[in-house]
Amino acid sequence: MGIVLGPNQYGKSENRVVRIYRDTARHEIRDLNVSTPLRGDFDAAHTIGDQSAVLPTDTQKNTVFSFAKEQGITSIEEYARALGEHFVDGTEAVSAARVEVEEYAWQRIEVDGAGHDHAFTRSRRRRRVRPSSPSTTRGSDRRTTVVSGLKDLVLAKTTGSEFHGFLTDRYTTLPETHDRILATSLVARWRYDRTDVDWDTTYQSVRSLLLRQFAEAHSYALQQSLYAMGEAALETHPEVAQIKFSAPNKHHFLVDLSPFGVDNPGEVFVAADRPYGLIEATVQRDDTADDPVAWHW
């Protein structure tokens, strides 16, 4: 039985980049967290310590910061795309690069009802004011794939959700319900099949479609809600090839107040932290093949 090197990657993770635009008296802040794992022919570095094909992670860090000035940050997808293409096209041993970018939200401090020109407050950890996490991969075929998305988007609806007719066995204790709270902390990532996209406008649109479907579609299961959300995004945006969801079911259980002589007609609940159901699903076009470069990291 021989021993060989398996799949591997390396890169500089969580580069905290703050780009301040001072072109006018009204400043703008882009606050990013950037990671740049690279894949390629790095066998010699692992097996004999030969680093001649290795682009140092410190160099990657410097590139990340320099591109924030050279390329600017018009959208985080475009910034990630430029970095990914730079690492693959400019480094012979690199066959694929993934650039993962998170953005943190800064909001203007209001003074006399107006946002201040250069004073801000940062909200809790969010990306793009909404949670988002776009990434760009660049493969050895010099094809760029862009994946956008959102994460940690906590959603809840207080009615319009049911769960019944499920399989039961002798261990089943869950009662059927025709009216329940449906809540989740959504992770959604969607892959584009091209790169001539208005990233910010499309992101906003997809996010709005997901939220609208969650709110308006009557749900018989979280799985059904996710499919409806993905279907709406794909029907509206032909540039999106597939969308992947990961959604923990954040359970809310009705509290029994009868021992205290108190009626509780669906008003007081306990929010269960764990365990929880985790629903994962992909919605895609029927002629779309999965993209290992985009997803398998």
WOHUSUL-V602862 format. One record per residue. N is the residue number from 1. RES is the residue in one letter. PHI is phi in radians with two decimals (999 if undefined). OMEGA is omega in whole degrees, -180 to 180 (none if undefined). D_FIRST is the distance of its C-alpha to the first C-alpha in Angstrom with 2 decimals. Layout:
N_RES_PHI_OMEGA_D_FIRST / N_RES_PHI_OMEGA_D_FIRST
//
This chain:
1_M_999_-180_0.00 / 2_G_-1.47_177_3.80 / 3_I_-2.07_-179_6.79 / 4_V_-2.32_176_9.83 / 5_L_-1.36_178_13.34 / 6_G_-1.64_180_14.56 / 7_P_-0.97_-177_18.27 / 8_N_-2.64_175_20.65 / 9_Q_-2.73_177_24.38 / 10_Y_-2.67_179_27.04 / 11_G_2.99_178_30.80 / 12_K_-1.67_-176_34.00 / 13_S_-1.85_173_34.80 / 14_E_0.96_170_38.21 / 15_N_-1.34_-178_40.53 / 16_R_-1.56_-174_43.95 / 17_V_-1.93_175_46.26 / 18_V_-2.02_-180_49.98 / 19_R_-1.93_179_52.00 / 20_I_-1.86_177_55.75 / 21_Y_-1.65_-177_58.00 / 22_R_-2.04_-177_61.38 / 23_D_-1.12_178_62.90 / 24_T_-2.27_179_65.77 / 25_A_-1.19_178_67.36 / 26_R_-1.70_-173_65.33 / 27_H_-1.38_175_61.81 / 28_E_-2.24_179_58.56 / 29_I_-2.09_167_55.30 / 30_R_-2.10_-173_51.75 / 31_D_-2.07_-170_49.38 / 32_L_-2.12_169_45.67 / 33_N_-2.18_-167_42.25 / 34_V_-2.14_176_39.81 / 35_S_-2.18_-172_36.01 / 36_T_-2.36_177_34.20 / 37_P_-1.17_-180_30.39 / 38_L_-2.09_173_29.00 / 39_R_-2.15_179_25.89 / 40_G_2.87_-178_24.88 / 41_D_-1.57_-180_23.04 / 42_F_-2.05_-178_22.53 / 43_D_-1.02_-175_19.08 / 44_A_-1.10_179_20.75 / 45_A_-1.12_-179_22.51 / 46_H_-1.44_-170_19.38 / 47_T_-1.57_-179_17.29 / 48_I_-2.27_177_20.21 / 49_G_1.31_179_23.16 / 50_D_-1.48_-175_24.98 / 51_Q_-1.71_-172_27.43 / 52_S_-1.13_180_29.35 / 53_A_-1.77_-172_28.44 / 54_V_-1.66_172_28.96 / 55_L_-1.44_-174_32.29 / 56_P_-0.99_177_33.13 / 57_T_-1.12_177_33.67 / 58_D_-1.15_176_37.09 / 59_T_-1.14_177_37.94 / 60_Q_-1.04_178_37.00 / 61_K_-1.02_-179_39.32 / 62_N_-1.07_179_42.13 / 63_T_-1.12_179_41.77 / 64_V_-0.98_-178_42.02 / 65_F_-1.26_-179_45.27 / 66_S_-1.14_179_46.71 / 67_F_-1.12_178_46.19 / 68_A_-1.08_176_48.14 / 69_K_-1.62_-175_51.09 / 70_E_-1.13_-177_50.46 / 71_Q_-1.54_-174_49.45 / 72_G_1.29_-180_51.19 / 73_I_-2.21_177_50.18 / 74_T_-1.31_170_52.15 / 75_S_-2.55_-177_49.51 / 76_I_-1.25_175_46.14 / 77_E_-1.14_-178_44.48 / 78_E_-1.18_176_46.01 / 79_Y_-1.07_179_45.11 / 80_A_-1.11_180_41.44 / 81_R_-1.08_-179_41.48 / 82_A_-1.09_179_42.87 / 83_L_-1.14_-179_40.27 / 84_G_-1.06_179_37.34 / 85_E_-1.15_178_38.70 / 86_H_-1.09_-176_39.36 / 87_F_-1.19_-179_35.81 / 88_V_-1.34_-176_34.22 / 89_D_-1.22_-175_36.99 / 90_G_-1.77_-177_37.39 / 91_T_-2.25_-170_33.83 / 92_E_-1.03_-174_31.91 / 93_A_-1.36_-176_28.36 / 94_V_-1.46_178_29.18 / 95_S_-1.75_179_28.39 / 96_A_-2.74_177_29.66 / 97_A_-2.25_175_31.85 / 98_R_-2.10_178_32.99 / 99_V_-1.98_-178_36.28 / 100_E_-1.86_-176_37.14 / 101_V_-2.21_170_40.79 / 102_E_-1.94_178_42.70 / 103_E_-2.14_180_46.45 / 104_Y_-1.82_-172_48.78 / 105_A_-1.62_170_52.32 / 106_W_-2.02_179_55.41 / 107_Q_-2.10_-179_58.81 / 108_R_-1.20_173_62.17 / 109_I_-1.26_-179_64.38 / 110_E_-1.50_177_67.53 / 111_V_-2.19_-177_70.82 / 112_D_0.94_175_74.01 / 113_G_1.46_-179_72.08 / 114_A_-2.24_178_70.31 / 115_G_-1.20_-179_66.85 / 116_H_-1.20_-176_67.06 / 117_D_-1.19_-174_66.22 / 118_H_-2.50_175_63.88 / 119_A_-2.20_-171_63.31 / 120_F_-2.36_169_60.43 / 121_T_-2.25_-179_58.76 / 122_R_-1.68_178_55.08 / 123_S_-1.32_179_54.30 / 124_R_-1.02_-169_51.40 / 125_R_-0.90_177_47.95 / 126_R_-2.43_179_48.25 / 127_R_-2.25_178_47.37 / 128_R_1.04_-173_49.98 / 129_V_1.22_165_52.51 / 130_R_-1.75_175_50.51 / 131_P_-1.19_174_46.84 / 132_S_-2.66_-179_44.74 / 133_S_-2.68_178_41.45 / 134_P_-1.38_175_41.08 / 135_S_-2.49_179_38.07 / 136_T_-2.23_174_37.50 / 137_T_-2.04_-180_34.34 / 138_R_-2.27_-175_34.31 / 139_G_-1.67_-178_31.62 / 140_S_-1.18_177_30.69 / 141_D_-1.47_179_33.22 / 142_R_1.09_176_35.85 / 143_R_-1.72_-180_36.72 / 144_T_-1.69_176_37.86 / 145_T_-2.06_-179_37.45 / 146_V_-1.98_175_39.60 / 147_V_-2.09_175_39.10 / 148_S_-1.91_179_42.00 / 149_G_3.04_177_42.53 / 150_L_-2.47_180_43.93 / 151_K_-2.56_179_42.67 / 152_D_1.00_177_44.30 / 153_L_-1.60_-175_47.27 / 154_V_-1.44_-176_48.83 / 155_L_-2.17_176_50.86 / 156_A_-2.68_169_53.09 / 157_K_-2.29_-170_55.71 / 158_T_-1.58_172_58.05 / 159_T_-2.76_-178_58.78 / 160_G_1.37_179_57.92 / 161_S_-2.43_179_54.74 / 162_E_-2.27_172_54.19 / 163_F_-2.76_-177_51.44 / 164_H_-2.75_-179_52.22 / 165_G_1.32_-177_51.38 / 166_F_-1.45_179_47.83 / 167_L_-1.13_178_45.86 / 168_T_-2.25_170_46.74 / 169_D_-2.49_-173_45.62 / 170_R_-1.23_178_46.79 / 171_Y_-1.71_-176_45.18 / 172_T_-1.30_175_46.96 / 173_T_-2.18_-177_49.60 / 174_L_-1.17_177_49.82 / 175_P_-1.35_174_53.27 / 176_E_-1.24_179_53.83 / 177_T_-2.49_176_55.65 / 178_H_-1.92_178_57.70 / 179_D_-2.77_-177_58.22 / 180_R_-2.51_170_55.69 / 181_I_-1.38_173_54.57 / 182_L_-1.99_-177_51.62 / 183_A_-2.48_179_49.84 / 184_T_-2.73_170_46.57 / 185_S_-2.02_-164_45.02 / 186_L_-1.42_165_43.94 / 187_V_-2.05_179_41.08 / 188_A_-2.36_177_41.53 / 189_R_-2.30_-179_39.87 / 190_W_-2.18_-179_40.94 / 191_R_-1.76_176_39.52 / 192_Y_-1.57_176_42.00 / 193_D_-1.74_174_41.69 / 194_R_-2.72_-176_43.72 / 195_T_-2.09_176_44.78 / 196_D_-1.55_-172_48.56 / 197_V_-2.19_170_49.19 / 198_D_-1.41_-168_51.76 / 199_W_-1.03_-175_49.19 / 200_D_-1.13_-180_51.60 / 201_T_-1.13_-180_53.81 / 202_T_-1.17_177_50.97 / 203_Y_-1.00_-179_49.36 / 204_Q_-1.04_-178_52.72 / 205_S_-1.16_-180_53.28 / 206_V_-1.08_179_49.94 / 207_R_-1.04_180_50.34 / 208_S_-1.10_179_53.89 / 209_L_-1.13_179_52.84 / 210_L_-1.08_-180_50.21 / 211_L_-1.11_-178_52.79 / 212_R_-1.11_-180_55.49 / 213_Q_-1.16_177_53.44 / 214_F_-1.03_-176_52.34 / 215_A_-1.26_-168_55.99 / 216_E_-1.65_-176_57.67 / 217_A_-1.33_175_55.37 / 218_H_-1.16_-171_56.06 / 219_S_-1.94_171_52.77 / 220_Y_-1.75_176_51.72 / 221_A_-3.01_177_48.25 / 222_L_-1.07_177_46.43 / 223_Q_-1.00_-180_44.18 / 224_Q_-1.12_179_47.33 / 225_S_-1.08_-179_48.52 / 226_L_-1.10_180_45.33 / 227_Y_-1.09_179_45.50 / 228_A_-1.10_179_49.16 / 229_M_-1.15_179_48.48 / 230_G_-1.15_179_45.76 / 231_E_-1.05_-179_47.91 / 232_A_-1.12_180_50.83 / 233_A_-1.14_-178_48.85 / 234_L_-1.23_180_47.46 / 235_E_-1.15_-177_50.87 / 236_T_-1.50_-173_52.59 / 237_H_-2.17_180_50.08 / 238_P_-1.13_179_48.80 / 239_E_-1.33_178_46.83 / 240_V_-1.64_-176_44.52 / 241_A_-1.55_-179_41.70 / 242_Q_-2.79_179_40.23 / 243_I_-2.39_-178_40.59 / 244_K_-1.98_-179_38.21 / 245_F_-2.07_166_39.61 / 246_S_-2.36_-170_38.47 / 247_A_-2.45_172_41.36 / 248_P_-1.24_178_41.53 / 249_N_-1.45_-178_44.44 / 250_K_-1.49_-171_46.66 / 251_H_-1.26_173_48.48 / 252_H_-2.19_-176_52.15 / 253_F_-1.92_180_53.61 / 254_L_-1.13_180_57.34 / 255_V_-1.47_178_58.77 / 256_D_-1.43_-180_60.92 / 257_L_-1.76_-177_64.17 / 258_S_-1.08_177_66.18 / 259_P_-1.05_-179_66.26 / 260_F_-1.81_-179_68.40 / 261_G_1.21_-177_70.60 / 262_V_-2.00_177_69.24 / 263_D_-1.40_-180_68.46 / 264_N_-2.37_-178_65.32 / 265_P_-1.41_177_65.50 / 266_G_1.22_-176_62.22 / 267_E_-2.14_-178_63.04 / 268_V_-2.07_-176_61.10 / 269_F_-2.26_168_57.31 / 270_V_-1.85_178_54.53 / 271_A_-1.53_-177_51.66 / 272_A_-1.44_180_48.41 / 273_D_-1.40_180_45.73 / 274_R_-2.84_-3_42.84 / 275_P_-1.25_180_41.28 / 276_Y_-2.50_173_41.69 / 277_G_-1.37_178_40.65 / 278_L_-2.01_-178_38.52 / 279_I_-1.81_179_39.24 / 280_E_-2.26_-176_37.09 / 281_A_-2.76_174_37.97 / 282_T_-2.06_174_37.95 / 283_V_-2.03_-175_41.10 / 284_Q_-2.60_176_40.87 / 285_R_-1.29_-174_42.63 / 286_D_-1.22_178_41.72 / 287_D_-1.82_-177_40.89 / 288_T_-1.78_173_38.61 / 289_A_-1.59_177_34.87 / 290_D_-1.16_-177_32.78 / 291_D_-2.06_-175_32.02 / 292_P_-1.11_179_28.49 / 293_V_-1.18_-178_29.65 / 294_A_-1.29_-168_32.49 / 295_W_-1.84_-168_30.87 / 296_H_-1.53_177_27.14 / 297_W_-2.23_none_27.28
//
